[in-house]
Amino acid sequence: MVSTPTKKNQMKITIEYEDEQEALQAINGWKWQNALFNLDQELRHTVKHGFIKSTEATTEQIEAADELRTRIREFMSEHNLTFDD
């Protein structure tokens, strides 16, 4: 059941689950988004600055990081997701 917003830009959503695992997946969705965002930012840093943490990245590592960022966005797009959601 979805109720109407109580304040401007604020919503209250009630979702009921019979399966505990499904409920936990829904509750922890923001954690997955945050983890994926952090991974993407580390890959971005490698592509932009040429380092993995404090170690200089090889050309192959930089290319792999760039390809992984592309694949992350492709997977997200296939599921209609963005980091802004």
Summary of the structure (lengths in Angstrom):
residues: 85
radius of gyration: 18.1
end to end distance: 20.7
largest distance: 52.8
contacts: 163
relative contact order: 0.09
helix: 58%
strand: 9%
